[in-house]
Amino acid sequence: MELSVTLHEPHRRAELFGPQDRYLRQIRDALAVRLHARNTTVQIVGEAPQVAKAAAVIEHLQETLRHRQYLDEHAIDMALAEVDERERSADAQAITVFSRDAAIVPKTDGQRHYVEAMLKHDLVFCLGPAGTGKTYLAVAVAVHLLKVGHTKRIVLVRPAVEAGERLGFLPGDLQQKVNPYLRPIFDAMHDMMTFEQLKRLMVNDVIEVVPLAYMRGRTLNSAVIILDEAQNSTPTQMLMFLTRLGHQSKMIVTGDDSQVDLEIDQRSGLIDAVHRLRGVPGIEILRLTELDIVRHRLVQEVVARYGDGAWRAVDAPARTDKNKSETRPAGDPAAK
């Protein structure tokens, strides 16, 4: 296998590679891979598991260098040991799904707390910016519970609200109309099972995809129900959704309270629910942060630059003051 790792700070190659590339040789000898430094990348060649480890070690060292002036042999040994420990821990925490090669592993402490909360509690709220795995991990846990027989069906729900655009009339039946809004959930599902499996489960109503507006009047027993993009629900819709919870069921509510696409005079049902339900026994409320972002590294930078709240004052002045104090970070005792 061959993999290239991008250098985040190419001007610090000397500190990262060590005198006469000593640290690269240390990684090479420890993991039995070949390393070739080229301009702004390091090319890694070898067996797939060892290549992945070497890439993780280099990324770890780059992160270390962001907070230190230099590295030494001890730092390399510590990085190798930490990657080994993380791999062993990941094996124990893997979420098994239908695809044999697609075991899902939480990659940050925040994600691990999120997965534990979903497995332990019947109602979980998870807030956080784009790229933190809110939807992906919720779908993974639901598919895992279906696979091991702890639930009989999965119900995926999303408000049909456009992100700042008006798409107008959409042709087709109900399923065709809501498909554009549910695409992120389908993308996650396709990572966890084959197209034929997904199609068969949907035809047999084991996996159901529903717009939020069509949830009224239903009671869902023995199901995992996921409400995605919940920040675009109203308080009335949120109350209606939460009261659909039946016996032996779990509800997972995800959303990003910094990206509310409702009209300015409408209050977000997600923010309202978190405010009302904080402290209720059996309900877990978590917040993931930019440190939990696992997409491209630049997504962290984008979220950090937009995270000061100033831009939201232009978009929704009526919501800014209310939103700031209504959610707390994961691990805050008041958010439990």
C-alpha distance (Angstrom), angle and dihedral (degrees) to the residues before:
residue distance angle dihedral
M1 . . .
E2 3.79 . .
L3 3.83 125.8 .
S4 3.80 134.8 171.3
V5 3.82 122.2 -146.5
T6 3.80 116.9 -158.3
L7 3.80 117.8 -133.1
H8 3.80 109.5 -126.8
E9 3.83 92.4 -159.5
P10 3.83 107.5 27.1
H11 3.81 91.0 177.5
R12 3.84 88.1 67.6
R13 3.81 95.8 56.0
A14 3.80 91.5 119.6
E15 3.82 93.2 56.4
L16 3.82 91.5 45.3
F17 3.81 97.6 45.7
G18 3.83 96.6 38.1
P19 3.84 129.2 -139.3
Q20 3.82 108.4 -30.3
D21 3.85 87.9 -5.5
R22 3.82 90.0 -65.1
Y23 3.83 94.5 153.5
L24 3.80 92.8 50.1
R25 3.81 89.2 53.0
Q26 3.81 89.5 49.0
I27 3.82 90.3 54.9
R28 3.80 91.3 43.1
D29 3.80 93.5 53.1
A30 3.82 94.4 43.6
L31 3.82 95.2 50.7
A32 3.83 102.5 28.0
V33 3.80 94.7 -124.2
R34 3.80 134.1 129.4
L35 3.81 117.3 -117.3
H36 3.80 125.6 -163.0
A37 3.82 120.1 -177.2
R38 3.80 112.3 -149.3
N39 3.80 122.0 174.8
T40 3.83 104.4 -67.8
T41 3.82 98.3 -4.8
V42 3.79 141.1 64.4
Q43 3.80 114.1 -143.6
I44 3.82 115.0 -147.9
V45 3.82 121.8 -163.0
G46 3.81 127.4 -177.2
E47 3.81 143.6 71.8
A48 3.80 112.1 -12.8
P49 3.86 98.0 -114.9
Q50 3.80 92.2 47.8
V51 3.81 92.6 45.7
A52 3.81 89.6 52.8
K53 3.81 90.6 49.8
A54 3.80 92.5 48.8
A55 3.82 90.8 50.3
A56 3.81 90.2 50.0
V57 3.82 91.1 49.8
I58 3.81 92.3 50.9
E59 3.82 91.4 47.9
H60 3.81 89.4 48.7
L61 3.80 91.3 51.1
Q62 3.80 91.7 48.2
E63 3.80 89.4 53.7
T64 3.83 90.0 48.0
L65 3.81 90.6 52.3
R66 3.79 90.4 56.0
H67 3.83 87.2 69.2
R68 3.81 100.8 32.0
Q69 3.79 136.6 54.8
Y70 3.79 96.1 -135.8
L71 3.82 145.8 0.1
D72 3.80 132.2 -130.3
E73 3.82 137.4 -167.0
H74 3.81 90.4 -88.2
A75 3.81 90.5 57.0
I76 3.82 89.9 53.5
D77 3.83 91.5 49.7
M78 3.81 90.1 49.1
A79 3.82 91.4 50.0
L80 3.81 91.7 50.2
A81 3.82 91.2 48.5
E82 3.80 93.0 47.0
V83 3.80 92.9 50.8
D84 3.82 89.6 49.8
E85 3.81 91.2 49.8
R86 3.81 91.8 46.3
E87 3.80 90.3 51.8
R88 3.81 92.6 51.0
S89 3.80 90.6 47.4
A90 3.81 91.3 47.4
D91 3.80 91.7 53.9
A92 3.81 89.5 56.3
Q93 3.83 92.6 47.0
A94 3.81 98.7 44.1
I95 3.80 116.0 131.9
T96 3.80 108.3 -138.6
V97 3.80 117.4 -141.4
F98 3.81 134.5 173.6
S99 3.80 96.7 -83.4
R100 3.80 106.8 82.4
D101 3.80 93.8 -143.8
A102 3.80 97.0 41.8
A103 3.80 107.6 78.7
I104 3.81 105.3 157.6
V105 3.80 118.1 -133.9
P106 3.83 124.4 -169.7
K107 3.80 106.7 -124.3
T108 3.82 103.3 -161.7
D109 3.79 137.6 40.2
G110 3.80 89.9 -108.6
Q111 3.79 91.7 53.4
R112 3.81 91.1 48.1
H113 3.82 91.0 53.0
Y114 3.81 88.6 48.3
V115 3.82 93.5 52.8
E116 3.81 91.6 46.0
A117 3.81 90.4 50.5
M118 3.81 92.7 50.8
L119 3.80 91.9 50.8
K120 3.81 93.1 46.0
H121 3.83 105.2 38.7
D122 3.80 133.1 53.7
L123 3.82 94.9 -143.2
V124 3.81 122.0 37.7
F125 3.81 130.0 173.0
C126 3.80 116.8 -162.0
L127 3.81 121.4 -174.0
G128 3.78 126.6 -178.4
P129 3.79 146.7 118.9
A130 3.78 127.4 -74.4
G131 3.79 116.6 -67.7
T132 3.81 98.8 28.3
G133 3.81 93.8 111.7
K134 3.81 97.9 -112.4
T135 3.81 95.2 142.7
Y136 3.79 97.3 29.8
L137 3.80 95.1 54.3
A138 3.81 92.4 43.1
V139 3.80 90.0 54.6
A140 3.82 90.6 44.9
V141 3.81 92.5 53.6
A142 3.82 90.8 46.4
V143 3.82 92.1 50.5
H144 3.82 90.3 46.1
L145 3.82 92.1 52.4
L146 3.80 89.7 48.3
K147 3.79 91.9 49.4
V148 3.82 94.7 50.6
G149 3.81 92.7 44.7
H150 3.82 98.8 -111.3
T151 3.79 91.5 123.4
K152 3.79 134.8 27.7
R153 3.79 101.3 -147.4
I154 3.78 146.5 8.7
V155 3.81 122.8 -134.6
L156 3.82 116.4 -165.0
V157 3.80 116.1 -162.5
R158 3.80 132.4 -176.0
P159 3.83 135.4 168.1
A160 3.81 112.1 -114.5
V161 3.81 95.6 -128.0
E162 3.80 122.6 138.9
A163 3.81 119.0 -131.0
G164 3.80 99.1 -115.4
E165 3.82 94.3 -46.1
R166 3.78 135.1 92.7
L167 3.80 111.2 -136.4
G168 3.80 94.5 -176.6
F169 3.80 123.9 -151.7
L170 3.81 115.1 -1.3
P171 3.82 117.3 -154.6
G172 3.81 126.1 -133.5
D173 3.78 138.0 45.4
L174 3.82 125.1 -45.0
Q175 3.82 94.0 -82.3
Q176 3.81 92.4 50.6
K177 3.81 91.6 47.7
V178 3.80 95.1 53.0
N179 3.82 97.5 38.7
P180 3.86 93.9 90.0
Y181 3.81 90.3 56.0
L182 3.81 93.3 46.6
R183 3.80 97.6 45.8
P184 3.86 94.7 107.5
I185 3.81 90.4 55.7
F186 3.82 91.8 48.6
D187 3.83 89.5 49.2
A188 3.80 89.8 55.6
M189 3.80 91.9 46.3
H190 3.81 91.9 52.2
D191 3.82 89.0 57.9
M192 3.80 90.6 56.3
M193 3.79 104.2 42.9
T194 3.79 140.4 13.0
F195 3.79 122.1 -89.0
E196 3.81 89.7 -111.0
Q197 3.81 92.2 52.5
L198 3.80 92.1 49.0
K199 3.80 92.3 47.2
R200 3.81 92.3 48.9
L201 3.81 93.4 48.0
M202 3.80 91.3 49.1
V203 3.82 93.1 47.8
N204 3.82 89.0 51.5
D205 3.83 91.2 48.1
V206 3.81 91.9 -118.6
I207 3.81 87.9 121.9
E208 3.80 113.8 35.7
V209 3.79 127.3 -175.9
V210 3.80 115.0 -157.4
P211 3.82 136.4 173.7
L212 3.80 110.3 -122.9
A213 3.80 91.7 -117.3
Y214 3.83 90.5 63.7
M215 3.83 95.9 56.4
R216 3.80 96.8 84.4
G217 3.80 116.2 117.6
R218 3.79 96.8 16.1
T219 3.82 130.2 120.5
L220 3.79 114.4 -161.5
N221 3.80 117.2 -155.6
S222 3.84 126.3 -177.1
A223 3.80 91.3 8.9
V224 3.78 141.9 119.1
I225 3.80 107.2 -132.6
I226 3.81 118.5 -165.5
L227 3.81 122.2 -167.8
D228 3.81 107.9 -164.7
E229 3.84 125.9 -167.0
A230 3.81 87.3 17.6
Q231 3.81 91.8 166.5
N232 3.81 86.0 78.7
S233 3.80 94.0 59.5
T234 3.80 121.6 95.3
P235 3.83 121.8 -126.5
T236 3.82 89.4 -105.3
Q237 3.81 91.7 52.3
M238 3.80 91.6 45.9
L239 3.80 92.0 52.6
M240 3.80 89.8 48.6
F241 3.81 90.9 49.7
L242 3.81 96.9 46.5
T243 3.80 92.0 51.1
R244 3.84 90.3 59.5
L245 3.83 89.7 76.0
G246 3.81 109.8 121.0
H247 3.79 136.5 -176.1
Q248 3.84 118.4 -53.9
S249 3.80 90.9 6.8
K250 3.79 135.6 126.6
M251 3.80 128.4 -148.6
I252 3.80 123.3 -156.9
V253 3.82 117.4 -171.7
T254 3.82 117.7 -168.6
G255 3.77 133.2 179.6
D256 3.78 149.3 134.1
D257 3.80 110.7 -116.4
S258 3.82 90.3 -163.5
Q259 3.83 91.3 64.9
V260 3.80 105.6 53.7
D261 3.82 110.3 160.2
L262 3.80 97.0 -174.5
E263 3.79 122.3 113.6
I264 3.80 112.3 -77.9
D265 3.81 93.6 -108.8
Q266 3.84 92.7 52.4
R267 3.79 120.6 92.5
S268 3.81 117.6 -136.1
G269 3.80 113.3 -110.5
L270 3.81 90.4 -146.8
I271 3.80 94.1 56.4
D272 3.79 90.9 43.3
A273 3.83 92.8 50.3
V274 3.81 93.6 48.3
H275 3.80 89.5 51.2
R276 3.81 93.5 48.7
L277 3.82 99.6 40.2
R278 3.80 101.5 42.0
G279 3.80 109.2 125.6
V280 3.81 96.8 18.4
P281 3.84 108.9 138.9
G282 3.81 112.3 -112.0
I283 3.81 94.3 23.5
E284 3.81 117.5 102.6
I285 3.81 121.1 -160.1
L286 3.81 117.5 -168.5
R287 3.77 135.2 175.4
L288 3.80 122.8 -155.2
T289 3.81 117.3 -158.4
E290 3.79 138.2 -157.4
L291 3.82 86.9 -82.7
D292 3.83 87.5 68.7
I293 3.80 94.9 54.3
V294 3.80 109.5 122.1
R295 3.80 100.7 177.0
H296 3.79 123.5 91.9
R297 3.82 110.3 -30.2
L298 3.83 90.4 -116.5
V299 3.81 89.9 65.7
Q300 3.82 87.4 69.9
E301 3.79 89.8 54.1
V302 3.81 92.7 47.5
V303 3.82 92.4 49.7
A304 3.81 91.4 46.8
R305 3.83 92.4 51.7
Y306 3.81 92.6 47.9
G307 3.80 93.3 41.0
D308 3.80 99.3 82.8
G309 3.82 91.2 86.1
A310 3.80 95.0 -126.7
W311 3.79 94.6 111.8
R312 3.81 91.3 51.7
A313 3.81 90.3 60.7
V314 3.81 87.9 66.9
D315 3.80 94.0 46.0
A316 3.81 101.1 41.7
P317 3.80 117.4 2.7
A318 3.80 92.2 170.0
R319 3.79 92.5 59.9
T320 3.81 102.2 43.1
D321 3.82 101.0 83.0
K322 3.79 93.6 41.0
N323 3.77 95.1 50.0
K324 3.78 99.0 50.2
S325 3.78 97.9 71.4
E326 3.78 101.4 30.9
T327 3.80 100.8 83.1
R328 3.78 131.1 45.3
P329 3.80 133.1 -158.0
A330 3.79 121.5 -91.9
G331 3.76 109.0 -87.6
D332 3.84 94.4 31.7
P333 3.82 105.3 130.6
A334 3.78 90.1 -140.0
A335 3.80 90.1 59.0
K336 3.79 93.5 58.9
